[in-house]
């Protein structure tokens, strides 16, 4: 019987094997075609136990069913549902339109699965062994599910369009010849992309990808010892949240649900660089308990990222850099132990509006955080922190930050300006502690009054002078603008002249530093 006749009449073609004939009938009936033996060890699609001809169907027959299969039996919907089946040859559906529902569980593919530019309603490959999935520009009206599958030569989903959800939970993916485990640049996912507990060996590339709702890498383990990046996702757009957080292991639970008490937790772990530059995340980027292992030249790059909330709550990386340059967030939720040491944090132009520390994060450590991000003096991080503290009603802490900024600036000045800076710091703390000027003035006035009480003070002119008052005389020396009528009336000699000159000089220094501080405060306000 010819293939065309079989299609028209629904009869079995003559050249089918027994396994293929059973699959043909199950397709027309819309039922599951199960060739598993019941032995867990034998039925493992990733194991080494051979499956004989009784469990093998040709890829050409599978393509025939999906692209031009027989009509369904009366009252049935045709679909391909396979379990425990081995597919020999290359499954090539490139450019085809597949209308029937497709679900394959615990199946073994001998060669690559080729789906470039194919069109599906829904495609589910669950716990299957696949050498490589080539699916550039594939389109699905519904889901594409690949959970618990193992891909020995990577997945390609470049410019794919997934109508609803893409699931890669618990999959194990090894790199292809270009070094990528999953190449999904330009991919669009209508709803969620779930890759929880994913094991990726190579570069996971999501450049310019778009995810309609959330992207979950909870509990995933990404490793790429072959090149710099384990996750390469610049210009990634996510409609809600990017989760690089823990997941519950060994418990049946809804994706994204909080693990029940006693559930074993697997963190998100990444061995290799992470690039999320220019990403847009409409709800949050969550790094709760994330663990990054970098070499010296690798980094977690969040340059120019925009998100309402950044939850920077992972483990402190021992090496590598954290880069937040140009990023813009509303709420920065962090803890002191999450940030790297000095020299490994860069956040020039990093803008945030609110600080929400988790756990103790005193101002001294926050200032160390800013200093760690500025190898050379840069006023912007200090001014940003002071602005956020002031908007939160913490004016005293804001002044401490601005004082720290002036002290940091002093380190970069020449010696003369540095000495003048020390004078401003010791006297009025650069104007941020103006009460110091009054204290210094009171101390100098009291000391001068006591000293001049024992000074010889003949009058300049014998008559017409006011009575001698050492307190007023000392105050007249200290106040550079106000004349109290004492200094020009009495003549001091020898060492008392030097003391008077010192009092005048100290008075001018106090007045100048107070004026400089007041000008700085007025300019800031």
Rosetta blueprint (number, residue, H / E / L):
1 X L
2 X L
3 X H
4 X H
5 X H
6 X H
7 X H
8 X H
9 X H
10 X L
11 X L
12 X L
13 X L
14 X L
15 X L
16 X L
17 X L
18 X H
19 X H
20 X H
21 X H
22 X H
23 X H
24 X H
25 X H
26 X H
27 X H
28 X H
29 X H
30 X L
31 X L
32 X E
33 X E
34 X E
35 X L
36 X L
37 X L
38 X L
39 X L
40 X H
41 X H
42 X H
43 X H
44 X L
45 X L
46 X L
47 X L
48 X L
49 X L
50 X L
51 X L
52 X L
53 X H
54 X H
55 X H
56 X E
57 X E
58 X E
59 X H
60 X H
61 X H
62 X H
63 X H
64 X H
65 X H
66 X H
67 X H
68 X H
69 X L
70 X L
71 X L
72 X L
73 X L
74 X L
75 X L
76 X L
77 X L
78 X L
79 X E
80 X E
81 X E
82 X E
83 X E
84 X L
85 X L
86 X E
87 X E
88 X E
89 X L
90 X L
91 X E
92 X E
93 X L
94 X L
95 X L
96 X L
97 X E
98 X E
99 X L
100 X L
101 X E
102 X E
103 X E
104 X E
105 X E
106 X L
107 X L
108 X E
109 X E
110 X L
111 X L
112 X L
113 X E
114 X E
115 X L
116 X L
117 X L
118 X L
119 X E
120 X E
121 X L
122 X L
123 X E
124 X E
125 X E
126 X E
127 X L
128 X L
129 X E
130 X E
131 X L
132 X L
133 X E
134 X E
135 X L
136 X L
137 X L
138 X L
139 X E
140 X E
141 X L
142 X L
143 X L
144 X E
145 X E
146 X L
147 X L
148 X L
149 X L
150 X E
151 X E
152 X L
153 X L
154 X L
155 X E
156 X E
157 X L
158 X L
159 X L
160 X L
161 X E
162 X E
163 X L
164 X L
165 X L
166 X E
167 X E
168 X L
169 X L
170 X L
171 X L
172 X E
173 X E
174 X E
175 X L
176 X L
177 X L
178 X L
179 X L
180 X E
181 X E
182 X E
183 X E
184 X L
185 X L
186 X L
187 X L
188 X E
189 X E
190 X L
191 X L
192 X L
193 X E
194 X E
195 X L
196 X L
197 X L
198 X L
199 X E
200 X E
201 X E
202 X L
203 X E
204 X E
205 X E
206 X L
207 X L
208 X L
209 X L
210 X E
211 X E
212 X L
213 X L
214 X L
215 X E
216 X E
217 X L
218 X L
219 X L
220 X L
221 X E
222 X E
223 X E
224 X L
225 X L
226 X L
227 X L
228 X L
229 X E
230 X E
231 X E
232 X E
233 X L
234 X L
235 X L
236 X L
237 X E
238 X E
239 X L
240 X L
241 X E
242 X E
243 X E
244 X L
245 X L
246 X L
247 X E
248 X E
249 X E
250 X L
251 X L
252 X L
253 X L
254 X L
255 X L
256 X L
257 X L
258 X L
259 X L
260 X L
261 X L
262 X L
263 X L
264 X E
265 X E
266 X E
267 X L
268 X L
269 X E
270 X E
271 X E
272 X L
273 X E
274 X E
275 X E
276 X L
277 X L
278 X L
279 X L
280 X E
281 X E
282 X L
283 X L
284 X E
285 X E
286 X E
287 X L
288 X L
289 X L
290 X L
291 X E
292 X E
293 X E
294 X L
295 X L
296 X L
297 X L
298 X L
299 X E
300 X E
301 X E
302 X L
303 X L
304 X L
305 X L
306 X E
307 X E
308 X E
309 X E
310 X E
311 X E
312 X E
313 X L
314 X L
315 X L
316 X L
317 X L
318 X L
319 X L
320 X L
321 X E
322 X E
323 X E
324 X L
325 X L
326 X L
327 X L
328 X E
329 X E
330 X E
331 X E
332 X E
333 X E
334 X E
335 X L
336 X H
337 X H
338 X H
339 X L
340 X L
341 X L
342 X L
343 X L
344 X L
345 X E
346 X E
347 X L
348 X L
349 X L
350 X L
351 X E
352 X E
353 X E
354 X E
355 X E
356 X E
357 X E
358 X L
359 X L
360 X L
361 X L
362 X L
363 X H
364 X H
365 X H
366 X H
367 X H
368 X H
369 X H
370 X H
371 X H
372 X H
373 X L
374 X L
375 X L
376 X L
377 X L
378 X L
379 X H
380 X H
381 X H
382 X H
383 X H
384 X H
385 X H
386 X H
387 X H
388 X H
389 X H
390 X H
391 X H
392 X L
393 X L
394 X L
395 X H
396 X H
397 X H
398 X H
399 X H
400 X H
401 X H
402 X H
403 X H
404 X H
405 X H
406 X H
407 X H
408 X H
409 X H
410 X H
411 X L
412 X L
413 X L
414 X L
415 X H
416 X H
417 X H
418 X H
419 X H
420 X H
421 X H
422 X H
423 X H
424 X H
425 X H
426 X H
427 X H
428 X H
429 X H
430 X H
431 X H
432 X L
433 X L
434 X L
435 X H
436 X H
437 X H
438 X H
439 X H
440 X H
441 X H
442 X H
443 X H
444 X H
445 X H
446 X H
447 X H
448 X H
449 X H
450 X H
451 X H
452 X H
453 X L
454 X L
455 X L
456 X L
457 X L
458 X E
459 X E
460 X L
461 X L
462 X L
463 X L
464 X L
465 X L
466 X L
467 X L
468 X L
469 X L
470 X H
471 X H
472 X H
473 X H
474 X H
475 X H
476 X H
477 X H
478 X H
479 X L
480 X L
481 X L
482 X L
483 X L
484 X L
485 X L
486 X L
487 X L
488 X L
489 X L
490 X E
491 X E
492 X L
493 X L
494 X L
495 X H
496 X H
497 X H
498 X H
499 X H
500 X H
501 X H
502 X H
503 X H
504 X H
505 X H
506 X H
507 X H
508 X H
509 X H
510 X H
511 X H
512 X H
513 X H
514 X H
515 X H
516 X H
517 X H
518 X H
519 X H
520 X H
521 X H
522 X H
523 X H
524 X H
525 X L
